[in-house]
Amino acid sequence: MWWLDAFTTYLYGLSVAVSVIAVLMLASGMDDLFIDLVYWTRRTWKALVVYRRHERTYYHELYRPAEKPLAIMVPAWHETGVIGHMAELAASTLDYENYHIFVGTYPNDADTQRDVDEVSARFPNVHKVVCARPGPTSKADCLNNVLDAILQFERRAKLSFEGFILHDAEDVVCAMELRLFNYLVGRKDLIQIPVYPFERQWNNFTSLHYLDEFAELHGKDVPVREALAGQVPSAGVGTCFSRRAVLALLEEGNGVAFDVQSLTEDYDIGLRLKARGMQEIFVRFPVLRYRRHQKAPPFGQSRRESNVICVREYFPDRLSTAVRQKSRWIIGIVYQGYRTHGWKWRHGLVLNYFLWRDRKGAIANFVSFGAMLVLTQLLIMLLVQQVLPGTPRFLSIFEGQHWLDIVLYTNAGLMANRILQRVVFVSSYYGVKQGLLAIPRLLWSNLVNFMANWRAIKQILQTGDPRRVAWDKTTHDFPSIGGENRAKRSLDELLVTQGALTEARLREARAHPIEGLHAGSTLVHQGVITAEQLAQPIAEQAGVACEPVDANTLNGELVNALPMAVALQYAVLPLRVDGGTLVLASESYIDPVSLAAIARKLDRPVRYVVAHKGQVTVGLRRWYVKSDEHDPRGLLDAATRSGRIGAERGRMLWDSYVSRQVMLGEILVAQGHLDEVAFKALLLSHARSGQPLGEFLVAQGVIAQDTLDRLLALQSALQPSIASLLKTEALPPVQLIKQWTERVA
């Protein structure tokens, strides 16, 4: 009978398939077992020998190096509403200040551009980059545009970034990430930290299978690779390149650092840097802080492993999206990686072995899926044999093959080890509940990887070349942190709206600017508006209160508690303590990054109010800076007591004096020697120098000595002294100085 012949052929084919799959699984399983043995041997050696001889590096050490300038590169295509949350979260959580975020947008993505503009208005360290070509192009192309903008910013700002960090707009960064990069970037050229996906509902296997894979990959596989081969594949996020590495990539690519034809430019760069002899490192650095009322961790979770500095993000929760993303990874790593890098003697035996591990997925994913299908059929046959005693013994086709029995038993042991390893590494970060759920998710992971592999092959066949496959961006979710991006209304608009001046008067004043002053200061110096009228719209832009400040009435204890370096760097004065929060006064907007940095430096919560123009400047000179000028308030009080000037007139003169005081930084920016963002970056270095600002700028080569002399002369001309104001009152200033000196004596 034909069906009997067909069934016999099917059984024979099944036996052949079992044999082939079993041998392939054995080879892959032994490969994985080798990595397991290396990892656990190294971990045991470190625990028993290394850490008994050498003390672990604790997070306090990360604070020792001075903050180097770091640039974060973020490609953004249709990321409306996301980049604002990222900047907000970074500003509120990052324990670092000297960083800038450069967001790559596209000319045909107006919504994302508008969103980045609004974010940049609130965060001066966020910069919008518009790519040369309409999007979407590729992540590599976007990053090349961003890198070009960074280099232009360096020339304009007269600073050099020491680290270039890859992140996506949806990434949630750890507070100490930049501290870790800052600690290592002088010695390492590629620094990669782990990626740990966020959890979703327990039955969302599509999203959670990423959790399982990254927990084992970044918990075991990549550390072993780095230890044996000295090469680390970048994850595309949480990667920091040294300046030396970036310049080498630009030189190699004739001005183009990232390969625009690669779908996994991050993986490609790791191999290119290794070929150039660069130092690469994968870092699992735990930050363990003592907390008195720390919540008990989930059962099975390791306190050390679960507190490593890492990147968190949500991964796709839909099957189609996950397949698209993984097919892109497979094309880039397996097929494009082979075409570009191949297996070469110069790589060395060890690195070639890990390249084999990268590329074996092209076969292993099909083998794993085939094993699932075969196992399902064998289980059905076994069930039929058990339920129907008269049924032929189908499984007898495997009897008498002792070699196959050995292979199958070995594979069963290797599979048990594979499951155990997965449970251990998932549990160490997420707890034993997720670790156990990783067992059924193995089957779903096999399905996703099989479909992604199949899609990758179809795309390559359609294009005829793996390097011609188009970039297919994956959409991610971002955790909600509350708050909204808000666009700031312009100062001119607010001044007119609040009735401080008319539009005609504003245009007239703008037509005659004063050299060395910002627009607002010009209006005050021209007498068009008062210092209070200028402060009110600035406060409204910042979303804080506006109040006058008398520097002579400040609390001396509070002044002493605020370090001079902090006061001068951020141009703030301490006013009072309100419910445990230190209230500061500033004449301008303090961005969230700077405000968070002040709070960390003072180890207490802070907020600020906007003071009238000149009031903080006078207060800083009164309390923190030794000035050559005689005490201006004392001179004015002496004139009032002598009866040569009335009390009301004295108050008017004081307000005129205060409102026309100018800081050197304002003149520098207004004259175009620096932009405001670059000036703030320089202030971070100046705070540690111990030099006067002018001398520091000359020493750094920002301006020449003759330029500094000219700027100081301009500053002296712009801001009056009390003595010069009193001349207008026909009161000899020499007499006032003599009276004041005698009173002090």
Legacy VTK file of the C-alpha trace (Angstrom):
# vtk DataFile Version 3.0
C-alpha trace
ASCII
DATASET POLYDATA
POINTS 745 float
0.000 0.000 0.000
1.289 3.439 -1.007
0.599 5.064 2.327
2.621 2.384 4.109
5.569 3.036 1.807
5.173 6.758 2.354
5.031 6.349 6.136
8.084 4.093 6.086
9.952 6.709 4.068
8.812 9.358 6.555
10.139 7.279 9.472
13.462 6.803 7.703
13.698 10.504 6.978
12.837 11.235 10.594
15.624 8.948 11.785
18.111 10.721 9.503
16.889 14.126 10.694
17.264 13.037 14.301
20.816 11.874 13.677
21.865 15.063 11.876
20.192 17.376 14.374
21.624 15.417 17.300
25.182 15.737 15.958
24.774 19.460 15.258
23.262 20.031 18.697
26.150 18.139 20.264
28.693 20.390 18.542
26.818 23.539 19.584
26.262 22.224 23.105
29.941 21.402 23.620
30.788 24.876 22.357
28.475 26.437 24.949
29.771 24.093 27.668
33.305 25.342 27.025
32.185 28.929 27.656
30.398 27.821 30.838
33.500 26.045 32.147
35.723 29.037 31.422
33.312 31.438 33.104
32.840 29.428 36.294
36.540 28.589 36.532
37.464 32.271 36.274
34.759 33.259 38.748
35.946 30.659 41.272
39.577 31.715 40.816
38.698 35.354 41.402
36.686 34.563 44.519
39.310 32.273 46.065
42.520 33.975 44.955
42.271 37.342 43.220
39.897 39.124 45.612
41.814 37.825 48.610
44.989 39.414 47.315
43.501 42.556 45.811
40.666 44.662 47.155
37.691 45.232 44.873
37.260 48.659 43.320
34.329 50.403 44.988
32.176 53.133 43.530
33.858 55.832 45.627
36.887 55.487 43.345
34.821 56.688 40.408
34.726 60.173 41.942
38.508 60.604 41.980
39.144 61.668 38.352
38.008 65.134 37.303
34.945 65.184 35.055
36.093 64.969 31.450
33.799 66.311 28.706
31.647 63.444 27.387
29.377 63.475 24.330
26.267 61.281 24.102
25.159 60.508 20.539
21.454 59.758 20.012
19.981 58.966 16.575
16.305 59.956 16.397
13.773 59.155 13.688
10.119 59.670 14.684
11.027 59.967 18.375
8.526 62.685 19.287
7.968 62.875 23.030
10.816 60.475 23.813
13.982 62.589 23.758
12.479 65.029 26.242
11.902 62.247 28.734
15.435 60.967 28.198
16.982 64.404 28.843
14.769 64.929 31.892
15.675 61.538 33.319
19.373 62.022 32.589
19.392 65.457 34.236
17.609 64.192 37.340
19.530 60.917 37.781
23.014 61.152 36.229
25.680 61.778 38.851
27.679 63.815 36.347
27.591 67.276 34.884
30.174 67.668 32.135
28.236 65.961 29.346
26.342 66.993 26.232
23.628 65.135 24.335
23.657 65.451 20.541
20.412 64.292 18.918
20.463 63.403 15.230
17.201 64.349 13.482
16.086 64.429 9.848
14.944 67.346 7.672
11.676 65.511 6.882
10.857 64.803 10.536
9.559 68.163 11.742
7.821 66.748 14.821
11.008 65.288 16.271
12.916 68.476 15.426
10.325 70.587 17.215
10.496 68.297 20.226
14.296 68.550 20.378
14.076 72.362 20.066
11.800 72.487 23.099
14.109 70.211 25.045
17.174 72.274 24.064
15.497 75.408 25.418
15.300 73.780 28.857
18.521 71.790 28.692
21.451 73.782 27.265
23.505 70.586 27.042
21.067 69.058 24.507
21.904 69.937 20.901
19.878 69.314 17.769
21.638 67.934 14.696
19.832 67.856 11.341
21.137 65.161 9.005
22.089 66.113 5.471
19.726 63.616 3.808
16.013 62.970 4.439
15.258 59.974 6.629
15.177 57.302 7.419
18.671 56.531 6.139
20.500 54.245 8.565
21.633 54.492 12.149
25.244 54.637 10.973
24.503 57.526 8.598
22.710 59.432 11.352
25.619 58.855 13.747
28.088 60.138 11.147
26.107 63.372 10.913
25.996 63.618 14.702
29.733 63.033 15.003
30.423 65.748 12.436
28.266 68.167 14.444
30.161 67.258 17.616
33.495 68.050 16.005
32.123 71.392 14.796
30.872 72.121 18.313
34.337 71.345 19.677
35.929 73.904 17.371
33.301 76.504 18.239
33.386 75.815 21.981
37.164 75.378 22.143
36.936 72.077 24.029
37.659 68.431 23.259
35.399 65.549 24.223
37.281 62.630 25.729
34.482 60.069 25.371
31.798 59.485 22.720
28.854 57.444 23.990
26.198 55.589 22.003
22.624 55.638 23.273
19.121 55.372 21.886
16.408 57.877 22.729
14.504 55.305 24.790
17.462 54.284 26.984
17.306 54.688 30.744
20.835 55.276 32.011
22.213 54.445 35.446
23.214 57.323 37.679
26.895 56.305 37.751
27.283 55.417 34.064
29.200 58.533 33.051
31.326 58.321 36.199
32.390 54.825 35.116
33.159 55.930 31.561
35.067 58.931 32.894
37.110 56.615 35.137
38.100 54.269 32.293
38.148 56.334 29.097
41.728 57.466 29.544
42.918 53.836 29.519
40.394 51.996 27.351
39.207 52.747 23.833
35.906 50.847 23.824
33.952 50.466 27.042
30.741 48.444 27.062
28.355 48.078 29.991
25.568 45.463 30.255
22.068 45.899 28.855
19.163 44.631 30.964
15.670 44.886 29.453
12.772 46.082 31.572
10.262 43.483 32.692
6.728 43.370 31.355
3.711 41.267 32.316
4.811 37.686 33.027
3.022 36.191 30.008
4.548 38.595 27.461
7.063 36.040 26.228
8.075 38.088 23.187
9.470 40.970 25.228
10.717 38.837 28.101
12.754 36.463 25.949
15.119 39.424 25.370
15.507 39.554 29.131
16.678 35.921 29.170
19.115 36.317 26.295
20.741 39.537 27.501
21.031 38.259 31.087
23.128 35.302 29.924
24.923 37.101 27.096
26.075 40.061 29.203
26.382 38.051 32.385
28.618 35.296 31.013
29.337 35.126 27.276
30.729 38.615 26.650
32.879 38.651 29.830
34.470 35.365 28.701
35.009 36.771 25.196
36.707 39.854 26.598
38.892 37.740 28.887
40.049 35.309 26.175
40.066 37.408 22.997
40.369 40.949 24.341
37.560 41.958 21.994
34.137 43.274 22.955
31.169 43.601 20.584
29.383 46.896 21.116
25.698 46.593 21.973
24.902 49.874 20.204
23.891 51.413 23.525
25.915 51.915 26.673
29.126 51.995 24.596
31.813 54.618 25.128
34.573 55.233 22.563
37.727 57.092 23.486
38.808 60.131 21.512
41.727 58.100 20.186
39.334 55.454 18.876
37.039 57.963 17.171
39.919 59.763 15.481
41.283 56.409 14.294
37.888 55.477 12.824
37.659 58.828 11.052
41.143 58.396 9.640
40.398 54.851 8.478
37.109 55.859 6.871
38.460 59.040 5.272
36.274 61.206 7.494
33.442 58.671 7.910
33.543 56.738 11.196
30.479 54.464 10.914
29.895 52.074 7.999
26.624 53.306 6.458
26.028 49.978 4.707
26.196 47.971 7.911
22.974 47.183 9.773
25.017 46.578 12.947
27.586 49.368 12.796
28.252 48.933 16.527
29.354 45.296 16.108
31.443 46.268 13.090
33.295 48.992 14.989
34.303 46.642 17.795
36.146 44.435 15.301
37.696 47.386 13.458
39.080 48.852 16.670
40.470 45.491 17.745
42.246 45.177 14.390
43.904 48.556 15.073
45.181 47.381 18.450
42.731 49.367 20.556
41.953 48.339 24.135
38.387 47.094 24.677
36.665 46.198 27.929
33.294 44.893 29.097
32.525 46.212 32.579
30.186 44.748 35.164
30.628 47.287 37.953
28.264 46.986 40.942
27.364 50.091 42.918
26.478 48.994 46.441
25.270 51.737 48.719
24.184 51.169 52.294
20.484 51.784 52.804
19.040 51.527 56.231
15.536 50.559 55.145
16.349 48.804 51.898
13.506 46.752 50.505
14.180 43.020 50.477
15.248 41.901 46.972
13.315 39.229 45.070
14.197 35.688 46.042
17.240 34.427 44.173
18.431 37.880 43.169
22.110 38.670 43.743
22.653 42.043 45.395
25.987 42.484 43.631
24.869 41.285 40.194
21.582 43.207 40.228
23.262 46.521 41.074
25.699 46.693 38.175
25.906 49.886 36.142
23.870 49.086 33.047
21.427 50.340 30.426
17.721 49.626 30.856
15.111 49.795 28.123
11.929 48.187 26.902
12.266 45.736 24.041
9.558 44.923 21.458
6.478 43.174 22.808
5.007 42.196 19.419
6.198 39.136 17.516
6.438 40.906 14.148
8.493 43.749 15.619
10.850 41.381 17.419
11.358 39.353 14.236
12.168 42.535 12.275
14.699 43.654 14.843
16.403 40.287 15.172
16.558 39.740 11.423
18.448 43.038 11.185
20.898 41.821 13.837
21.355 38.481 12.035
22.014 40.126 8.668
24.487 42.572 10.191
26.379 40.169 12.448
26.260 36.920 10.503
26.089 37.760 6.808
27.479 41.296 6.594
30.013 40.456 9.294
31.299 37.509 7.287
31.468 39.539 4.070
33.364 42.360 5.777
35.621 40.592 8.269
35.588 36.904 7.312
37.998 34.605 9.144
41.516 35.921 8.884
44.827 34.780 10.331
45.485 38.240 11.707
42.420 37.878 13.901
44.084 35.022 15.737
42.654 31.626 16.610
40.737 32.793 19.685
38.972 35.704 18.002
38.130 33.537 14.996
36.543 31.093 17.408
34.294 33.825 18.789
33.456 34.964 15.280
32.305 31.381 14.704
30.107 31.674 17.790
28.632 34.911 16.418
27.803 33.291 13.097
26.734 29.830 14.157
23.289 31.254 14.885
22.582 31.112 11.158
22.579 27.309 11.555
21.827 26.870 15.252
18.503 28.723 15.099
17.247 26.385 12.373
18.622 23.360 14.230
16.899 24.388 17.464
13.593 24.905 15.677
14.014 21.599 13.829
14.728 19.866 17.133
11.464 21.249 18.528
9.534 19.870 15.530
11.232 16.469 15.713
10.733 16.218 19.453
7.045 17.047 19.037
6.636 14.239 16.502
8.503 11.739 18.666
6.365 12.610 21.671
3.213 12.102 19.606
4.471 8.671 18.497
5.321 7.743 22.064
1.875 8.816 23.232
0.185 6.776 20.509
2.217 3.716 21.459
1.221 4.089 25.094
-2.471 4.694 24.450
-2.922 2.061 21.719
-1.073 -1.126 22.720
-1.520 -2.752 19.298
0.149 0.116 17.475
3.490 -0.663 15.787
6.542 0.424 17.803
7.533 3.406 15.684
10.419 4.372 17.921
12.125 1.056 17.280
13.831 2.729 14.318
16.262 4.244 16.813
17.083 0.986 18.596
20.498 -0.607 18.154
22.271 2.695 17.413
24.494 2.944 20.474
26.375 5.970 19.183
23.078 7.788 18.786
22.058 6.836 22.326
25.283 8.322 23.639
24.774 11.499 21.613
21.164 11.851 22.729
21.998 11.306 26.421
24.867 13.768 26.113
22.577 16.307 24.474
20.044 15.809 27.252
22.735 16.605 29.809
23.902 19.590 27.821
20.327 20.837 27.528
19.857 20.487 31.282
23.025 22.529 31.776
21.787 25.077 29.242
18.547 25.503 31.177
20.391 25.712 34.491
22.724 28.415 33.174
19.792 30.426 31.860
17.914 30.170 35.166
20.992 31.176 37.190
21.829 34.275 35.173
18.237 35.485 34.842
17.603 34.906 38.554
20.742 36.767 39.626
19.369 40.013 38.185
15.594 39.607 38.111
14.890 37.043 40.837
14.018 33.349 40.766
10.471 33.904 39.470
11.765 35.243 36.166
14.501 32.640 36.237
11.982 29.798 36.280
9.796 31.462 33.660
12.857 31.510 31.411
12.434 27.727 30.947
9.176 27.849 28.944
10.397 31.015 27.241
13.228 28.982 25.682
10.712 27.457 23.275
9.314 30.860 22.321
12.832 32.206 21.886
13.578 29.386 19.426
10.490 30.316 17.419
11.367 34.032 17.293
14.952 33.319 16.264
13.867 30.850 13.586
11.433 33.358 12.069
14.063 36.114 12.222
16.603 33.880 10.485
14.115 32.982 7.785
13.237 36.644 7.233
16.940 37.561 7.036
17.547 34.962 4.318
14.517 36.168 2.359
15.742 39.773 2.501
19.202 38.783 1.296
17.771 36.722 -1.565
15.527 39.623 -2.608
18.384 42.148 -2.700
21.092 39.761 -3.856
23.642 41.199 -1.410
23.488 41.368 2.416
25.051 44.851 2.312
22.157 46.186 0.247
19.450 45.306 2.772
17.731 48.500 3.946
17.812 49.640 7.576
14.547 48.845 9.363
14.196 50.843 12.577
12.490 49.229 15.568
10.083 51.248 17.697
10.550 51.017 21.464
8.634 52.182 24.505
9.930 54.629 27.099
8.972 54.461 30.773
6.758 57.336 31.855
8.411 59.746 34.284
5.741 62.438 34.361
6.076 66.026 33.260
5.870 67.494 29.806
8.188 69.375 27.521
7.294 73.014 27.487
8.478 75.605 25.014
9.829 78.793 26.561
8.324 82.063 25.355
10.897 84.565 24.168
12.107 87.326 26.465
10.937 90.008 24.013
7.437 88.530 23.897
7.190 88.380 27.677
8.474 91.938 28.161
5.846 93.290 25.789
3.076 91.089 27.212
3.861 92.178 30.769
3.750 95.844 29.742
7.400 96.602 30.486
7.716 98.329 27.085
6.021 98.608 23.728
7.057 96.767 20.588
8.098 100.052 18.984
10.295 100.945 21.961
11.755 97.445 21.916
12.659 97.702 18.217
14.258 101.086 18.815
16.350 99.749 21.686
17.398 96.672 19.681
18.600 98.933 16.900
21.221 100.429 19.246
22.773 97.550 21.223
25.519 98.139 23.770
28.783 96.360 23.031
29.521 93.545 25.477
25.993 93.140 26.859
23.204 90.638 26.311
19.905 91.920 25.016
18.253 92.106 28.452
21.196 93.837 30.067
21.257 96.340 27.213
17.656 97.328 27.932
18.477 97.892 31.606
21.628 99.900 30.887
19.722 102.036 28.400
17.094 102.752 31.053
14.338 101.240 28.896
13.304 98.784 31.627
14.218 98.254 35.266
16.154 95.310 36.690
12.926 94.046 38.273
11.096 94.182 34.935
13.871 92.083 33.394
13.865 89.526 36.217
10.139 88.801 36.052
10.050 87.324 32.517
13.268 85.389 33.181
11.581 83.847 36.223
8.481 83.044 34.176
10.598 81.352 31.516
12.271 79.249 34.204
9.047 78.481 36.047
10.347 79.817 39.387
9.613 82.782 41.652
11.168 86.235 41.330
12.254 88.195 44.389
14.711 90.976 45.281
17.915 90.105 47.128
19.916 92.328 49.474
23.381 90.798 49.660
24.218 92.752 52.816
21.508 91.003 54.827
22.450 87.397 53.964
22.951 84.872 56.750
26.694 84.532 57.316
26.393 80.881 58.357
24.579 80.005 55.142
27.180 81.881 53.126
29.974 79.933 54.805
28.116 76.673 54.166
28.032 77.339 50.427
31.543 76.688 49.053
33.032 79.554 47.082
33.703 77.263 44.103
30.004 76.372 43.877
28.834 79.962 44.369
31.120 81.338 41.663
30.694 78.497 39.170
26.899 78.721 39.160
26.641 82.419 40.154
24.291 81.760 43.073
23.793 83.109 46.582
22.237 81.251 49.545
19.081 82.990 50.769
17.402 80.721 53.322
16.423 77.182 54.233
12.797 76.405 53.514
11.543 73.096 54.902
14.972 71.488 54.602
15.506 72.847 51.061
18.231 75.413 50.473
16.872 78.346 48.476
19.412 79.965 46.140
19.289 83.208 44.208
20.390 83.479 40.585
20.090 86.221 38.009
19.402 83.740 35.214
17.889 80.372 34.406
19.588 77.378 36.056
19.143 74.303 33.894
18.106 70.992 35.545
21.547 69.429 35.017
23.282 72.249 36.900
20.631 72.327 39.619
20.995 68.586 40.191
24.793 68.993 40.296
24.497 71.718 42.958
22.254 69.458 45.046
24.798 66.609 44.816
27.712 68.859 45.738
25.858 70.255 48.739
24.272 66.903 49.616
20.895 68.510 50.170
17.810 69.469 48.131
17.960 72.885 46.514
15.716 75.208 44.537
16.234 78.700 43.266
14.569 82.053 42.681
15.476 84.719 40.141
16.966 87.885 41.629
17.093 91.292 39.978
19.980 91.993 37.644
23.233 92.732 39.457
22.084 91.653 42.906
23.811 88.268 42.809
26.887 89.765 41.138
27.254 92.322 43.925
26.643 89.620 46.528
29.337 87.353 45.098
31.825 90.217 45.192
30.731 91.119 48.692
31.015 87.622 50.205
33.304 85.511 48.031
35.616 87.697 45.913
38.174 90.167 47.145
37.547 93.362 45.209
39.923 96.283 44.770
36.961 98.631 45.065
36.172 100.094 48.509
32.997 98.747 50.061
30.399 100.365 47.771
27.551 100.114 50.244
29.696 101.572 52.996
30.642 104.558 50.829
27.017 105.211 49.987
25.944 104.915 53.631
28.665 107.384 54.614
27.314 109.877 52.097
23.799 109.418 53.446
24.827 109.853 57.073
26.776 112.987 56.243
23.578 114.551 54.997
25.057 115.293 51.608
22.570 112.941 49.975
19.042 111.942 50.960
18.046 108.409 51.949
15.678 108.039 49.003
18.290 109.310 46.590
20.784 106.914 48.145
18.468 103.973 47.447
18.079 105.099 43.842
21.834 105.371 43.399
22.316 101.915 44.904
19.749 100.384 42.543
21.424 102.106 39.608
24.830 100.816 40.716
23.658 97.233 41.266
21.630 96.894 38.070
24.595 97.905 35.915
27.131 95.432 37.285
28.380 93.013 34.630
30.196 89.695 34.925
33.133 88.918 32.655
31.353 85.796 31.398
28.474 87.830 29.968
30.893 90.021 28.023
32.765 86.970 26.716
29.566 85.428 25.362
28.096 88.705 24.099
31.327 89.463 22.222
31.178 86.064 20.522
34.374 84.611 21.984
32.316 81.686 23.357
28.723 80.567 23.208
26.823 80.148 26.466
26.932 76.354 26.449
30.671 76.277 25.825
31.228 78.818 28.571
29.376 76.621 31.065
31.510 73.658 30.044
34.674 75.709 30.623
33.433 76.756 34.054
33.520 73.099 35.133
37.257 73.001 34.476
37.778 76.483 35.888
36.190 75.481 39.196
39.071 73.040 39.789
41.857 75.331 38.555
42.035 77.802 41.433
42.845 80.586 38.938
40.928 83.792 38.270
38.613 83.287 35.295
40.561 85.579 32.964
43.904 83.933 33.710
42.328 80.490 33.257
40.926 81.391 29.837
44.274 82.706 28.685
46.092 79.620 30.016
43.638 77.361 28.163
44.177 79.254 24.936
40.535 80.330 24.733
41.492 84.018 24.427
44.753 85.918 24.162
46.093 88.189 26.892
45.445 91.353 24.862
41.843 90.201 24.342
41.458 89.708 28.092
42.841 93.175 28.759
40.372 94.674 26.284
37.450 92.757 27.832
38.381 93.848 31.351
38.595 97.447 30.174
35.159 97.098 28.587
33.789 95.602 31.809
35.161 98.548 33.787
33.581 100.994 31.338
30.194 99.270 31.417
29.746 99.065 35.176
29.893 102.258 37.221
31.466 102.547 40.634
29.744 104.183 43.576
32.376 106.908 43.478
31.533 107.729 39.856
27.817 107.841 40.626
28.386 110.111 43.603
30.243 112.535 41.362
26.935 113.255 39.735
25.715 114.333 43.148
28.573 116.879 43.460
30.059 115.033 46.399
33.843 114.581 46.364
34.534 110.862 46.341
37.927 111.342 48.061
36.155 112.887 51.031
33.715 109.964 51.165
36.544 107.434 51.075
38.309 109.275 53.875
35.117 109.337 55.989
34.498 105.656 55.367
38.097 104.685 56.182
38.010 106.636 59.445
34.705 104.984 60.446
36.043 101.489 59.787
39.222 102.286 61.713
LINES 1 746
745 0 1 2 3 4 5 6 7 8 9 10 11 12 13 14 15 16 17 18 19 20 21 22 23 24 25 26 27 28 29 30 31 32 33 34 35 36 37 38 39 40 41 42 43 44 45 46 47 48 49 50 51 52 53 54 55 56 57 58 59 60 61 62 63 64 65 66 67 68 69 70 71 72 73 74 75 76 77 78 79 80 81 82 83 84 85 86 87 88 89 90 91 92 93 94 95 96 97 98 99 100 101 102 103 104 105 106 107 108 109 110 111 112 113 114 115 116 117 118 119 120 121 122 123 124 125 126 127 128 129 130 131 132 133 134 135 136 137 138 139 140 141 142 143 144 145 146 147 148 149 150 151 152 153 154 155 156 157 158 159 160 161 162 163 164 165 166 167 168 169 170 171 172 173 174 175 176 177 178 179 180 181 182 183 184 185 186 187 188 189 190 191 192 193 194 195 196 197 198 199 200 201 202 203 204 205 206 207 208 209 210 211 212 213 214 215 216 217 218 219 220 221 222 223 224 225 226 227 228 229 230 231 232 233 234 235 236 237 238 239 240 241 242 243 244 245 246 247 248 249 250 251 252 253 254 255 256 257 258 259 260 261 262 263 264 265 266 267 268 269 270 271 272 273 274 275 276 277 278 279 280 281 282 283 284 285 286 287 288 289 290 291 292 293 294 295 296 297 298 299 300 301 302 303 304 305 306 307 308 309 310 311 312 313 314 315 316 317 318 319 320 321 322 323 324 325 326 327 328 329 330 331 332 333 334 335 336 337 338 339 340 341 342 343 344 345 346 347 348 349 350 351 352 353 354 355 356 357 358 359 360 361 362 363 364 365 366 367 368 369 370 371 372 373 374 375 376 377 378 379 380 381 382 383 384 385 386 387 388 389 390 391 392 393 394 395 396 397 398 399 400 401 402 403 404 405 406 407 408 409 410 411 412 413 414 415 416 417 418 419 420 421 422 423 424 425 426 427 428 429 430 431 432 433 434 435 436 437 438 439 440 441 442 443 444 445 446 447 448 449 450 451 452 453 454 455 456 457 458 459 460 461 462 463 464 465 466 467 468 469 470 471 472 473 474 475 476 477 478 479 480 481 482 483 484 485 486 487 488 489 490 491 492 493 494 495 496 497 498 499 500 501 502 503 504 505 506 507 508 509 510 511 512 513 514 515 516 517 518 519 520 521 522 523 524 525 526 527 528 529 530 531 532 533 534 535 536 537 538 539 540 541 542 543 544 545 546 547 548 549 550 551 552 553 554 555 556 557 558 559 560 561 562 563 564 565 566 567 568 569 570 571 572 573 574 575 576 577 578 579 580 581 582 583 584 585 586 587 588 589 590 591 592 593 594 595 596 597 598 599 600 601 602 603 604 605 606 607 608 609 610 611 612 613 614 615 616 617 618 619 620 621 622 623 624 625 626 627 628 629 630 631 632 633 634 635 636 637 638 639 640 641 642 643 644 645 646 647 648 649 650 651 652 653 654 655 656 657 658 659 660 661 662 663 664 665 666 667 668 669 670 671 672 673 674 675 676 677 678 679 680 681 682 683 684 685 686 687 688 689 690 691 692 693 694 695 696 697 698 699 700 701 702 703 704 705 706 707 708 709 710 711 712 713 714 715 716 717 718 719 720 721 722 723 724 725 726 727 728 729 730 731 732 733 734 735 736 737 738 739 740 741 742 743 744
